[in-house]
């Protein structure tokens, strides 16, 4: 779990051996080791998880997070809980579904395949440079 640069990881107290709390983590390295993702649904985490074919639970709070969560749900690759729906029990139930539901994983895999088929940023720059 990453709590952000302004929070103290130690404030969450002792954690089980399989839980690590940090202020910051290398997202790409972490996603490669995940089975699912729970986040606020911000674009970086949301798209990174999809690129890795990971089903996710979005807990949107503001900005693009609600739109991202809606798109993930529409694609069948995500679950979402709005602010009034969030509770420990609801997050636990959704997390268990993320890990158990093969349809969520398959949909996330389909989105990952679509993302992988997109041209790289370098290829887009080259194409734009040729045309303009």
C-alpha positions, -999 to 999 in steps of 0.1 A, spaced: 0 0 0 13 35 -9 -1 62 13 14 92 -5 43 116 3 24 135 30 12 105 51 32 85 76 32 48 67 38 40 104 5 57 113 -13 26 101 3 6 129 16 -30 127 6 -49 96 6 -86 88 38 -100 72 22 -100 38 13 -63 39 38 -35 32 30 2 37 52 28 20 50 65 12 58 58 -25 63 27 -46 74 21 -82 40 14 -97 53 -6 -127 72 -29 -105 43 -34 -81 17 -40 -109 38 -68 -123 33 -86 -90 -4 -79 -85 -35 -101 -90 -59 -71 -87 -57 -34 -79 -77 -12 -55 -73 25 -59 -91 58 -63 -91 53 -100 -68 81 -110 -56 79 -146 -21 67 -139 -31 38 -117 -62 30 -136 -45 28 -170 -14 11 -156 -36 -16 -141 -55 -21 -173 -23 -23 -193 -12 -51 -170 -46 -69 -175 -55 -65 -139 -91 -63 -127 -96 -34 -103 -118 -18 -77 -121 19 -81 -130 41 -51 -133 74 -69 -131 107 -49 -128 135 -75 -117 147 -109 -113 120 -137 -117 92 -112 -155 88 -115 -152 88 -153 -124 62 -152 -144 40 -128 -174 42 -151 -154 32 -181 -138 3 -163 -172 -10 -151 -186 -5 -186 -157 -26 -200 -164 -53 -175 -128 -49 -161 -136 -31 -129 -159 -27 -100 -166 7 -84 -178 20 -51 -188 56 -47 -180 75 -16 -213 67 2 -209 30 -6 -174 26 8 -171 5 40 -147 -21 51 -172 -48 44 -180 -35 9 -143 -32 0 -136 -67 13 -165 -82 -7 -155 -63 -39 -118 -74 -34 -128 -110 -30 -149 -108 -62 -119 -92 -81 -98 -123 -72 -125 -149 -79 -145 -136 -109 -129 -149 -141 -151 -126 -162 -135 -95 -146 -100 -109 -153 -109 -118 -189 -123 -84 -196 -92 -67 -181 -71 -90 -203 -91 -79 -234 -84 -42 -225 -47 -50 -220 -46 -65 -255 -62 -34 -269 -37 -11 -251 -8 -33 -263 -20 -29 -299 -19 9 -297 11 26 -312 39 37 -288 43 74 -280 75 74 -301 56 60 -331 29 86 -326 55 114 -325 71 100 -357 38 98 -375 29 133 -365 63 146 -375 59 131 -409 24 146 -414 30 180 -400 
